[in-house]
Amino acid sequence: MVASPRPGSPFHGRPSSSSSTHTKVEEELHDVAGIDYDKVTIKRNPSVAVLYEEALTYEQGTVISSAGALCAYSGKKTGRSPKDKRIVEEETSNKDIWWGPVNTPISEKVFSINRERAIDYLNTRPRLYVFDGYAGWDPKYRIKVRVVASRAYHLLFMRNMLIRPTEEELEDFGTPDFTIFNAGEFPANRYTTGMTSTTSVSVNFKRAEMVILGTEYAGEMKKGIFTVMHYLMPKAGVLSLHSSANEGPNGDVSLFFGLSGTGKTTLSADPKRKLIGDDEHCWSDDGVFNIEGGCYAKSSKESTDAPHSKRRRKEQQQQQEQHDAHSPPQEDVHDAPPPETFMELDTPLNDLEGEDSDDDECIDWETVELPKWTGSTQVDHTEKDEDDDTPQHYHDVQVVFETPRAVLKKSKWEMAYQRQLRDWMHNSHVVLLVAHFLIRSEWCSRVDVKAVCLSVIPDHITSQSKRMNDSDTAFGTTVKWLLTWWHDYFTVTGLGMQTRPVEAFKSIPTMDPQSNLITELEPHMERLGIHDSEVIQDPSAFVNYLAEKSGCRDLSAQLFTSILRTLGFETRLICSLQPIPFRIPASRSEGASTDKPAEPSAPKAQPSSKQSKSDRHQYQTTKAKPPTVWCEVWNPHRQQWVCIDPIRQFYNKPQLMEPALTDRQNVLSFVLAFEQMDDLTNRNRRQRIKCVVDVTRRYTTHLPKALALRERELTKRERQGGWRLWSDLFLHGLQPAGLRQLTSTRYTKEQQQLEEQQQEQRMPTSIQGLRNHPLYVLERHLKKFEVLRHPTLEEDCSSMVIGHIRGEKIYPRSCVQQIHTRETWMKQGRVVKDGQEPVKRVLARAVTLEKKRQQEEAKMYGGEALKSDCFGYWQTTPYQPPPVVDGKITKNVYGRVDLFTPEMLPEGAVHLEIGGLGKVARQLGIDYAEAVVDFEFTRGRSIPSVNGIVVAKENELLLLEAWREHENHKTNKVMAKQERDAYNRWRKLILGAMIDARVDNDYGAQEHSVLDPQNDDKHGNSTAWDRFMKERHQDGNDNQGDDGGGFIPEDDDDNDDGGFVLADDDDSDEPGGFLPDEDDV
């Protein structure tokens, strides 16, 4: 059975239509282990081709070798972990197990914890693989084994190692005798009692189950089945053997015992004897049978060029033929899997003698080639000479599968922009929600709304409300009567406001902001099924729901708030805002291989007002989930605000308003109280807004988590730059500051009560609840530069323990002390005292190239990463710089003075923060040093940030006077240069104007051109060029001027030709220049 096949795959058929029924295996896994078959695709006994395709598609680094074998990564573990293998100590098997260093016991409770951890992880996987097979060839003693894994590589391994059932056997497989839950990709909790690392291989004979965590090495399943057979077979009178076995021509059986790597497989592979198996066997009264269905062969230091390797290739063919003849047929050879993988063991044979069989962590496996499988069932093995050098041809196995879509990684700038965009969207949604509930709170206080509310309130409640100020009992009685009446009067038909991710709205197209957005959004909200509450546009529509007597939970709480205000209760509307998350959800790798986008979920039908009695109260029972809107009333007798939940009829039970941490639709981050605004109607809008109070601390026991969900945490650089959280600034602007004196006093008292309530908050009962807790801390939650130490006393940490949780000590948060390296303390103006030992050594942060070089050298020569010594505040003392002596400044090795804080200034010196002052001091011969106030890191280098200089105090006045004179001289010089430049620019401007005027006077008086130069005077408008040519011809005719000059000489018969245009000369035979004579034309 293959559930939900991938479309378009050559190894799968046509996609089957969805069905509401489930297979027998899915129901069994659901009943036994709680596997959610609606969310997880379960594939039972898939073919080799399917497993190849799944492994190559979804398991990173998986490839196919030239011999057709699948090469997969097993994570950090390349061998078995014998020290992490444990057996459950329980009454049914306690007396039958030899407990000791090999068989380590664990309790049933610890096994249940690991089992639940593995099942929870398997439920998060998109697909699971199940293989049902047998262990043991003898039908009389074989057991049914079921393997449940999340990796196709694991299932392919066990498909080869176990005995595969036929189709008839698989159909009637029934309940397995033993089940393996392989969640090796997920680590175990090393802090669980009995665990020593994040790897756990647990066997429970009472439950007939094996759970694997923290190791992806497939050999754990193989040895796990052998352990089970070791336990079961002696009870049945069968001897289990860790040996190889073969059969002679006369039916005699030989057994070869030995540890892993000692040669069992090699010795049993005799060409003259039939191979039974190479590792695990059982010896019964009927004979010897193999436990496994395949071989797990290894070879050491093999080479295809060695003489014995040629002989071995021929022996392997004979062994395969003998094994096929001895073993019952499993499937046609045409459907056989790709060739089994031979492994190469790098450890020499002599080094493995005397070691336990489980010590395989030192083994480094490597895939080598085997002969290709033949396509016929009858293979004729012709005997050839051992020295036959005929080359054998191998052919690759070709597997066709759907290529996953390439996922392009986003640049860090794009990711930063996406994060910032999410922050903007989240913050904008918070502001809009606050504005929404400000309007609703104002509607609840309107006179017309109160008039309608007064008409529906029963008379006995109205009479009782007049006595609410008599005593605390009368006050509580009035509210409880009102809650009982409201529960029967108003029917809740929906959940109301919920938290929804941004992805739920991506299919909504962009809309015109000038249009009616509410009308256009309505069909999209119905289509996506995210219509949380009613659309109410005015107070009239709001109060009409009071007559209809039905609505969502949010509307019910708002109308109840209006009723309380009508009766004279001072009431606040409490809202747990549900903005869109600011975090970008992690994308799944398998999601990138799908071509079709995810279809939006089907729209959810709105609950009808005409519901059955059971449906009517599904949101109003005391066991219903907490709402997101409720109210608070001021109790004058107790002088405090009392929480009221009109949906579930809770009075003064704020602890029941907190949703579960696993509830994704009701996330508690902002819980705001909107005060009554009856007497603020004539005030401006800004004063109305300042009626919002943050009461989150009253309704949560996980305040650090709630604060973390408000917005992202500021980075270290942002904190150092003085940034503040947006939520703090926003909520500070909503505080009712400067309002009525009563309100201000009440607000102050309320904040004090919330502070005391937070201090008296009970200690969390879970490890996750202690993370980032403001009052308590576990040692595991300490950050890199934090240690535990009493703030005032020097005593052992054990005296600071205030509790325990799961064997771990709980310390007060006040005992957490910050530690730093010597360089960091130096930047804070402190130095480590002499003889102090570091309280902690942390991995050095390689920011500069020099640090990276040191890290590489440390790894190369020392084998360990470079670490930095860290010291606490109590181990440091203020830095005392050397004083100034005879006007000389003591400098560091770089010729500067470290001045990270003002206290680091040497005695008798002064810090002058003036740029360029060092040049003046050098000209005067005054000793000075540049002040280094910080460091900047650019391109792997640490660059000091210099601000001014440090000089002796007696030279301050002289240096400042010289600097002023230098600056005056510099200023005068600059002004003189500017004056010269201005004169030059004016000279150029005037000369240009004069030249322009002369050119216009000589050539540019007429602006209109005339085509006929002979009619210039007639028309009276000739160009400058026409007049110039006319004057030239006149000068030529008059023979004025003796010498030719310039580019165009005068016409003179006595002069030599020159320039670019020849003069008119009849005696000249050769034309020249650019314009020829008229005779030549």
N, C-alpha and C positions, 0 to 999 in steps of 0.2 A: 504494500500500500504506500503510495506516495501522495501526500496531501499538498494541495495548492502548487502544482507544477509550474515552473517558470515558462512563460509563453515564449515561443520562438526557439526553443531548445531542440536540437536534433535528437536528444535522448529521452525526451518526454513526449507524450502523446498530446492530443488536443486538450486544452484546459477544460477541466470538468466544471460543470455549473455548481454554484454554491448550494449547499444543502444544510438543513438544520440538524440532520442526524450526524452522529459521530461514530467512529469505528470502535470496535471493542477494545483495542489497545489504548485509544485516547481516553475512553471511559475508565479503564483500569488505572492508567497513570493519574487521572484526575482523582479517583477514589483513594488510591494508595499514597500518592505523593502530592496531590494538590496541584498538578500541572494544569495551567489554564489553557485548554485546547482552543478557546475562542481567540486567543491572542498569539499563540505559538503554533507554528506549522510543524507537525510531527510526521516524520518519514520513517516508515518501518521497513527494514531489510531492503534498502535500495540497492540497485545493481552497482557494479564496479564503475560503469560509465557515469552514472549519476554522481557517485561519490567523487570521482575524478573531477567532474565538472564543478561540483559544489566547492571542493577544496581549492581548485584553481581560481574560482571566482571570488570567494569570500575569505580565504586565508592567505594573508600576505606572505610573500616569499616562497610560496609553493610552486614547484616546477616539475616537469617530467624529464627524467634522464633519458639518455640515448637508448637504454635497454627497455624503456617503457615503464619504469618504476616511478612511483610518486615520491618526490623528495619534499618533506615538510619540516618545519621548525618546531622543536619541542620546548621553546622558551629557554629560561635559565637552567632548567634541569636537563642534563644530558644523560642521566642515569637514575637508577632507583635511589630512594631515600630511606634506608633501613631504620634510621633513628627516629623517623617520623611516622613509622607504621605501628599502629596500636590495635588491640583487640578489646572489645567491650567486656568488662567483668560483670557477668550476670549469672543467675542461679542455674540456668540450664546447661551451661558449658564451663562453669567455674572450676569444677573438679577434674575436667578432662584436658586442661591446658597446662603446660609446663611454664609457669610464670617466671620471668627472669629478665635479663637485659635484652633478649631477643623478642620475647612475647611480652610487650609492655602493656599494662592494663590501663583502661580509661573507664570512667563511669558512664552509665546510660544517659545521664543528664548532659554530659559533654558531647556525647555522640548525637543526641537530639539537637543540640545547638549547632554542631557542624552540619547535620543533615538539613536542618531548616535553612542554614546559610546557603548550602548548595542548591536546594530547591528554589529558594528565592532568586538566586542568580540564574538558574535555568529558566525560570519564568520570565526573565528579562530578555532572553535571547529570541530573535525572530524565528529561529528554526531549531528543531531538535531531531536527532537521529537515534533510532531505536533498532537494535539488532537482537533477534531471538535465535539462539543456537544451543548446541549441546556441548558438554564437556565430558569426554569419555566415549570410546567407540563401542564398547560393550553395551547393548541396549538394556541389559539387566541392571547396570550400575551407573549409567550415565545420568547427569542432572541437567535440568533446563536452566539456561542462563539468559538473562536479559541485560543488555547494556544500553544505558541512556546517556548520550553525550551531546555536546554542543558543537563539536568539530567533526567534519567528515573524515579527517585523517585518523581520528581515534576509532571511528566505526570501521573504516577500511582495514585497520590493523586487526581488530577483533574478528572481522569477517574472515580473515586469513587464519587466525589462530584457533577459533572455535570451529566446531563441526556444523556445517550449514545444513539446515533441514530441507527436506523436499517440500513441494507445494502442498501435498496432503498433510505432512507433519506440521507445516507452518499453520495450516488452517485449523488443525486440532491441537495447537500448541498448549493452550490452557494457561494456567497460572504458573509463572516461573518459580523454580526452586531457589534461585538466588538472583539478586538484582544489583547492578553497579550503577551508581550515580556519579558520573565523571563531570565535575565542575572545576577542572584543574586550572582554568584560566583565572579563577577568582581565588584570592588568598584566604587562608584561615585567619582567625583572630588569635594572634600569638599571646594575647593577654588572657585568653580563656584558660581555666584551670586545667593543667595537664599538658598544655601546648607549649612547645619550646621554640617554634618558628612559625612561619606563615604557610608551611606545608603540613598536610595531614592526610594520612591514608588510614581509614578506620574500618574495621570489620566487626559486624554484629551478627553472631550466629543465631541469636534469638529472633531477630527480625529478618535474618537471611538477606542482609544488605551490606553493601560496601560503598563508602563515600570518599571521594577524592577531591581535595582542595589544594591549591597552591603548586601543583606540578602538572605539566602537560606531557610528561614522559609516558608513552603508551605502555611501556613494559610493566608499569604498576598494575595494570589490569590483568596481564598475563600471570604475574606472580600471585596476584590476589586470588585468581581461580585455583591456582595450584595450592595455595594455603587452605582454601575451602575443601579441596579434595583430600588434602592431608588430614583434615579434621573428620570428614565424613566417611572416607573409605575404611579406615581401621574399625569404625563402629559396625561396618557391614562385613567384616572379616576379609577385607582386601588390603593388601600391602601397597602403599603409595611409594613411588620411587622417583628420586631425582637422578635420572640416568637416561642414556640412550640405549636402544635395543635394535637388534637385527635377527633374522631367521636364516638358518642354514638350509641346505638342500634336503636334509633328512628331517626337518621340522624342529631342530634344536634351536633354542633361543639364547643369545648372548646378551648380557647386560654390562654396560660400561658406566661406572660411577665416577663422579669427579665434580669439582667446582666449576664455575663459569670460566671459560677460556682455557680449560686444561686438555681439550681435545676430544670430547665425547662425540661431537658431530663428525670429526675427521675419522676416528676409529670405527664408528658404526657404518660409515659410508664405504663398505667393502663391495667391490664389483661382483664378487662371487656369492654374496648373501643378500637377501631381501631386507630392505630397510623398513623397520616398524615405526620408529620415531627417534628424535634426537635429543629430547630434554626431559619430558615428564611422562611417566607410565604408571600403570597399576598391575599388580600380580594377584590374580584371583585363582580359584580352583579350576577355572576353565582355561587359563592361559594368561598371557601378557597382552595388554591393550594400551594404546596410546591415549592420553588425555586430550591432546590437541589435534587440530585438523590440518595444521601446516607446520612448516619448519621455520626456525629462527636461527639460521646459520650465520656464523662469523668466520672470518679468515684473518690471519695476521701476516704482515710483511709479504703479501702475495705479489707476484709479477707475472704477466702473461708471457714473458720471454723465458721464464725458468723452465727446465725440462719437465719437472713434475707437474707444471700447470697444463702442459699439453695432454699429459696422461689424465689429469683430473677432468678436463673438458669431456673426454670420452666416458669417464666413470660417471659423470653427472647425468649423461643421457641414459646410461644403464640404470642408475639409481631411480630416475624418474619413472622408467618403465616398470621397474620392480615395485615401486611404491603404488603405482596405478593398479598393478595386478593384485597387490595385497589388500588395498583399501577398497571399501565399497564405493561405487561410482557416485559422485555428487552431482555433476552436470556435464553436459556435452563439452568436449574440448573446444569447440568453436566458441562457446560462451565462457570459457575459462578466463580468469583475471589475467592482467599483465604479469609478466614473469616476477617471481618473488625476488625481493631485494637481498643480495648478499651484503654483509657488512664487513668492514675492515677494522680490526682491533689494533690500535697503535701500541698497546702494552705488550712487551715480550712475554712469551710463555712462562719463562722462569720466574718472572716477577709476580705471577698470579698464583703460584703454588702456596698453599696454606692459607689463602684468604677465603673469607666467607663469600657465598654466592651472591649476596646482596650488595657487595661493594663494587658497584658498577659506575660510580660517579667519576672515576678516573678514565673511563672508556670514551674514546672519541670515535664515533661511527662515521664511516664514509661509504658511499654507494659505489659499487663496481658493477660491471656488466655480466649478464648471463646470456646463454644462447636463447634465441627467439623461439616462442612457442610455435609448434607446427600446426597446420590447419587440418590434419586428418587424424582419425582415432587410431589407425594402425601405422606405426612408425617402424621402418625397417632399419635397425641399427647394424650396419655392416662392420664387422671387425676390421680394424685398420691397425697398422703398425704404430707403436707408441711414438715413434719419431716422425710420424707423418706431419709434414709442415704445410699441408693444404690449408690455405686461409679460409676462415669461416666468415660469412657475410651476415651482418646484423642489420636489421631494418627498424627504423624508428616507428613507434606507435603514434598514429595520427589521431588526435582527439579534437573535435570541432565543438566549440562552445561559444556562447554569446559573449562578445567582448564588452566588459563594463565600460560605461561612459567615463571618459577622462575627467577628473576633478582638478580644476585649476585652483591653485592656492591663491588666496587673496593677499595682496601686499599689506604690509603693516600700516600703511597710510589709509588704505581702504577699510581695514578692520578698525582702526582708530576712529575713522569717520562714522562707521556703522555704530560703534559704541556711543559716540557722542550723539548721534541721531536718536538712538534708543533713549538716552538720558533726556533729550529734549522732549520726545514724545511722552515719556513717563511723567516728567514734571508738568508738562502742559495738561495731561490728563488729570493730575492731582488738582491743579488750579481750577479746571472746569468742573470737577466733581464738588469742590468746595463751593464754587459759585452756584451749582445746582442745588445743593442742600441749604445754602443761604436763602435761596428763593423759596424752597419748600418750607423752611422754618418761618419765613415771613408770612407765607400763606396760612400757616397754622395759627398765627396771631391776629389775622384779619377779623374785623368785627362781623362782616357778613358770614364768614366761615363759622365763627363761634355761634352765631344765631342759629344756624342750621344744626350745629352739634347740640345745642341746648334743647332743641326740639325732639331729639331722639333719646336723650338720657332719661332713664326711668326716674319716677318721683322719689322712690325710696333712697336712691343713690344721691339725688339732689339734697334730700333732707339730711342724709348722713354726712355729706360734704360740709355742711354748716357746723358740724361738731369736730372737724378734723384738727382744729387748733386747741381743743381741750386737753388732749393727752397724746402721748406717742401711740398708745393702743388704739384710740379713736382714729388717728391718722392712718395707721396700718390697716385698720378694718375698712376704711373708706376705699383705699387703693385696692384691697383684695376683692371687695364687692364689685368694684369697677372692672377688675380683671376677669372675674367669673362671668359677668354680664357680657363683656366684649368677646369672650371666647365663644359664646353661643350666638352672638349677634352677627359677627363678621366672619365670613368664610375665606380662608386663605387658599388661593388657587395657583400660586407659583412661588418659586424661590426668591425671585428678585435679583438684585445686583450680584454679579459674580465676577471673578477674575478670569479673564480670557487672554490668551497670548496674541501677539500681533499677527501671527500666521493665520488666525481665524478670520481676519478681515482683509487678507491680501487679494481675495477674489472680487472684492467690491471695486468697481471701476472709479476713476477720478470723476468728480462731479463739479458742476459750475457753482461757485460760491454765491452767485447772484440768484440762483434758483431756490425753490423750496426744498431744502435738504431733507427735512423730516419726511415729506411725501416721497421723495426719490429713494430714501434709504429704507423705507418700510418694506418693499418687496425683497430687497437683498437680505434684510434681517430675518424675514420669514423663510427665505430659501436656505440660509445657513443655519437656521435653528438657534439663533443667538438673541432672540427677542426676550430679554430678561424681565421687563416690566412694561406697564402701560405707558402710552404716550399722552401726557397731560400738558396742555399748552396754556391754561389760564386757571385762576382760582375756582371759577364756576364748574369747570370740568373736574377739578380736584374734589370738590365737596359733593359732586353728584355720585361719586363712588360710595359715599356714606349711605345714600338711599338704595343703591344697588346691593349693598351688604356683601360685597366680594371684591377681591383684588389680591395682589401679590403681598408678600410679607413686608416689603418696604412700605407700601402704601398703607397697610394695616397699622404699622408702628407710627407713621406720620399722622394719620387720622386720630389715633389714640392720644398722641401728643396734643393735638388740638383740643380734644375733649378734656384732658387734664387742665389745660390752660383755661378752658371755659369754666371749669368748676373752681378756679382760683388757685390751683397748684402752680407754684413756680417751677416750670418744667424746662428741661433742656433736651433737644433732639440729639441723640448719639448716633453717629454714623461711622462704621468701619469701612473706609474707602477701599475700593478694589480697582486700583489703576492697572494698566497694562504693565507687565514686568519690564524692567530695564535690562535684564540680563539676556544675552543672545543664547538661545538653546544650542547645545552641541549637536552637530549633524552626524547622522549615522553613515558609516562608510558604505553599507549596502544600499543606502538610499540613492547613491549616485549612479548605480547601474540600471535604474529603472528609466525607461524612456518616457512613460506617461506621467504627467503631474498628478499629484494626489487629488483625488476627487473630494469636494467638500462633503461634509457629513450631511446626512439626510435631515431635512427640517424637522424639528420637534414640534408636535402639535401642542398648542396652548391648552391647558386644562380647562374644561368646561365648567361653568358655574353650577350646572346640574350634575352633581357627582354623587356617587354612593357615599354611605356614611363612612366607610373605611378610607376612601379616597379623599373625602372632605377633611379629615383630620390627620392626613399623613404629614403635614407640615406643622401641626399644632400640638402634637403629643409631647410629653416631657422628655422623650428619648429622641426627638427630632434634632437635626443638626442646628447649631447656633445661627441666628440670623445676622444680617449685616447692619440692620437699623433697629434701634430700640430707644429708650428714653431714660431720663433721670429726673427725679423730683427732689426739691430741697425740703429736708425734714427739719423744721425749726426746733423740735424737741431734742434731736440728737446733734443739731448743728453740723449736718453733713448731707452730701448728695447720696440718694438711694437709687440703686439700679432697678429698673422695671422692664421685664420682658413680656410685652402683651401677647406675643405669639405663643409662648409655652407657659404663661402664667407664673413666671418666677418673680419673686419680690425680694430684693436685697440679696441677690446671689450673683455677684459679679464674676466669681470664679467659673461659673457655668457658661459664660459668654465667649470664652476662648475656644476657637475651633481646633480640631486635631492638627498636628503638624503635617500629617499626610494628606490633608484636604487641599487639593489644588484649586478648588473653586472659591474657597473662602480663606484668603490669606490675610492675616492680621499684621498690619504695618502702621497705618494711620487710623487712630480712633479719636475722633474729634467731637467735641460737645458744642452745639449751636444754641446759644443762650436766647431767652425770650426777649423780644425787642418791642414790647408794648410802648415803653416810654421813650423810645428812640426814633419814632416815626418822623419827627420833625428835624432830626439831625441829618448831617450829610452822610453820603454813602460810605465814606472812609470810617466814620465812627460805627456804622452798622457792621462793617466787616470785622472790626475789632471786638467782636463778641464770640469768638471761636477759641476754645480751650483744648489743649492736647491732654487727653486723659488715657493715653495708651498704657501707662504703667499700672492703672487700676485693673485692667482686663487681661493682662498677660503674665504668665510665669516664665516666659522666655523672651525677656526684653532684649537681650543682645541679638537674637534672631530677628525680632521685629524691627529693630533699628537697622540691621543689615539689609532688610528688604526694602527700606525706604529709598536708598540710592547707593551707588557704588562708593566704596571707601576711598578717601583721599590718598594719593600717593605721598611718599615721604617728601618729595620735592614740593608738592603742593602745600603740605603742612608747614614745611619750613618757610614757604613764601607767604604764609599768613592767610591761606585760603580757609574758608569756612564751608561747612556742608550747606547745600542749598536748602535742605529741609529745615535746618535750624534757623536760617535767615527767614524762610517763609513763615514758619510757625511763630517766630518772634514778632513778626509784623501782624499776626492775628491775635496776639495776646490782648486782653482787655485792659490796657494801660491808660490811665488818665480818665477813666469813666467815674461812675458814682463811687463815693467813698466806701459804701457798703460792699459793692462788687469788688473793689480793689482789696479790701480787707479779707473778704471771703475767698478771693482768688489766692491771696498769699497763704491763708490757712490751708487751703486745699492742696497747694503745692507742697507744703510741709507735711501734710498727711500722706501724700503720694510718695514723698521721699522716705518717710518712716515706714510706709508699707513695703517699699522696695527693700529696705534694710532688714525688715522682719520676714522677708519672703522665705518660704521653706526651701530647704536644700533640694536640688534636683535629684531625681531617682535614676537618671540615665547618664551614661558617659557623654552622649551627644549634648545633653542639656547643660553640662558643665563647661562645654567649649565656649570660650570668650565670656564666661560669666563674670559679672562685675564684682562678685563677692567671694567666689570660690574658684579654685584652680586645681587641676591634676598635673602631675609632673610630666605626663606625656603631652600636655597641651602647652608647655612652655615653648616660647619662640627661641630663635637661634641665639639671641643675645639677652636671655633671661635666665636667672637662677633663683633658687629658693634660699632666703636668708631673712632672719628677723630684722625688722627695720631699725631697732634700737639695741637689741641684746645680741651678744655673740654666743649663741647656743646651738645645739644640734637640731637638725631639721625635724627629728622625731618629736620634739617637744611642741612643734607648731601644728601637729596633725589635729584636725577637728572632726574627722570622720573617715569612713572607709566605704568604698563602692567596688564590688567585685574584686576584692583583694587589693585595690589600689588606695593609696592614702590621699585624703582631701586636705588641702591647705587653704588658708585665707589668702585672698588676693593681695592683701597688704604685705605679704611676705615675698612677693615677687620683686626682685631687684634687677635693674638694668646693668649690663656689663658691656664693656667696650674694649677695643684693642688699644695699645699704647698710642698709636697715631690719632685715634678718635679722641682719647682723653686729652691729648696735646691740643687738639683743635678746640677743646672746651676749657683750656687754660689750666689743666691739671696734669701731673706726672705721677707715674707709679712709684711707690716707695721702694727703697732698696730691700732686697731679700724677700719680696713677696712672690708667692707661688701663684700661677694662674688658676682661677677657679673653674675655668672651662677652656677647652681648645676646640675651635670651630674650623671648618674648611675655609681656607683663604679665598677671598673673592678676587679673581684675576680680572682687573679692569684695565690695567696698563700692560703694555707689551713686556715690560720687565717682569711683572708678576706672572704673566703667562709663561715666560721663559723659565722662571724659577719653579713653577708647577711642573713643567715638563721634565726638568732636571730632577726634581724630587721623585717623580714617578719612575724615571729611568734608573736612578741609582738607588733610591731608598725603597721603591715599591709602594710607597704610600703617598697619598695626596698631601699637598702642602697645607699646613694648618697654622692658624694664628692664635696666639695666647690672648686670653681675655681676662680682664680684671674688673673688680667692682669699685664702687665709689669709696667704700671704706678702705680700699687699698691704695688710694691716691692722695696726693696733697697738692695744694695750689702751686703753680709754677712760679719760681723765684728767678727772674732773669738777672744776669750780672749787671751791677750798677755802672754808671758812667764814671770813668776815671780820667781826669785831666782832659775833658772834652772828647775822649775817644769812646766810640760805640763798639761794644763787643758783638761781633757778627757770627753767624753760623758758617758752615763750610761753604755755602754758596754766596757768601758776602752780603747776606740780608739779615733782617730781624723778623722773627716770627711774632706776629701781633694779631692772633686770632680773636682775642678778647682784650678789652681795655686794661685789664689787670696784668697783662703780660708786658706792659710798657716798662722798660728798665727805669730804675730809680735815677733821678737826675736828668731824664731825657724828656722830650716832648715830641708828639706826633703831629706833623704838619701835613694836612691832606690837601696839598696844592700840587697840581701837575706841572712838571718842568722845573721844580724847585731844586732838583739834584744838580742840574747844570749850573745854576747860580752858586750853589755850595761848592761845587768843584772849582769854579773860577776863583772863589774867595779862599780856597784851601781849607774849608771847614769839613771836618770828618762827619760823615753821614752814612746811613744805611737805608735801603729801600724796605718798606713795611709790607710783608706778605700777610694778607688778611684772609685768603682762601685759596682753594685749588680748583681748577677747571680741567675736565677730562675731554680731550678732543683727539680723535683718531688714534686711540690707544696710548695716548701720552698724557702725563700729568703736568699741567702748566700752572705755575703760581700766579695768583691774582695780586698785583701790587697796587697799593693805594697810598701815595705820598711817601714821605721819608721820615726818619727818626734822627734827630740831632740833639746835641747837648742843650740843656735849657738856657745856659749862659749865651749861646749863639743864636737864640731864637730871634731877638730884636734886630741884631745885625743882619741876619739872613733875610728877615722880612723886609727891612728897609732896602737892602740891595735888590730884593726881588721886585719891590715897587718901582725902584729906579730902572731896573731892567725892563719892566713892563711898560713904563712911560717911554723909554727909548724905543722899544719895539713898536709901541703905538704910534709915536711920531714918525718912525721910519715907514710904517705902513701907510700913514696918512700922506706923507710926502710922495710915496709911490703912487697912491691913488690920485693925487693932484697932478702929477706928471702924466699919468695915463689919461686924465680928463683933458688936459691941454692938448695932448696928441690927438685925441678923438675929435676935439673941436677943430684943430688944424686940418685934419683930414676932411671933416665935414665942410669947412669953409672952402678949401681948395676944390673939393668936388662940386660945390655949388657954383664956384667961379668958372670952372671948366664947362659945366653944363650951360651956364648963361652965355659964354662965348661961343660955344657950338651952336646954341639956338640962334644967337645973333648973326652968325655967319651963314649957317646952313638951314636953320629950321624955322625961318620966319613964315614961309608958306607951307601949309599943311596939305593942300590939295594937289594932286598930280595931274599932268596934262599929257595926252598921248602924242600930240604933234609938237615937237620942239620948235618948229618954225613959227607956230602961232602962239608962242608963249606970251608975247606982249599984247597980242590981240585979245587973248582970253584973260590975261592978267593973273594967272595962277599957275606958275611953274615950280617944279621941285628944286631942291638944292642941287641934286645931281645934274639936272638939265641946265641950270645956270652955270655950274662948274664946267660942263662940256662945252657950253657956248663960249665962255670966257677963254677956255683952252684953245679953241679954234681961232678966236680973235687974236690971241697972243701969238699963235703960230703964223697967222697971216701978216701981222705987224713985225715979225722977227724981233720981238723984244726979248732982251735977256741974252747974254753971251754964253752962259754955262748951263748945262743941264744938271739937274740935281734931283735927289729923291729917287723914287721908283719910276716916275714918268718924266722923262727929260723934255725940255722945250724943243720945238721943231727948228732945227738949225742945220743948214746944209754943210756948214763948216765943221760941225762937231761929229764926233764918232757916235755910232749907234750904241745905245746903252739902255739899261733897265729892262722892263718886261715888254714894252711896246716900241717898235721901231718907228723912227720919224719918217715922214713922207719924203722919200728921196728917190727920184727916178733913176739915179745912177746905180742904185743898189740892186744887185742881182739875187741875193739870198734873203729870203724872208726869215724873220726871227721873232722871238717873244711869243705871247699867247694870241695876239691879234695880228693877222697878216695884212699886207697892204691891199688896197682896193684893186690894184692891177692883177694881183695873184688870184683874186677871187674871180 
